[in-house]
């Protein structure tokens, strides 16, 4: 993928986001990148450990597809809505 294609893909993804908090986090993330800070160095030891553990789980194939998680969350939310 060329640099232009990557930029276009990012722009398209950002345009689809309606979550204000997520957009603000993205702005902060890009601001951190622009000052050339290594975000890894800003993480706590606990955060680094969680990321490492997650990476190891992915490497072992211990993952759940996003579609499965979203379907489960949707079912849970529907149950909560019906019980209200």
Secondary structure, 3 states (H helix, E strand, C coil): CCHHHHHHHHHHHHHCCCCHHHHHHHHHHHHHHHCCCCHHHHCCHHHHHHHHHHHHHHHCCCCCCHHHHHHHHHHHHHHHHHHC
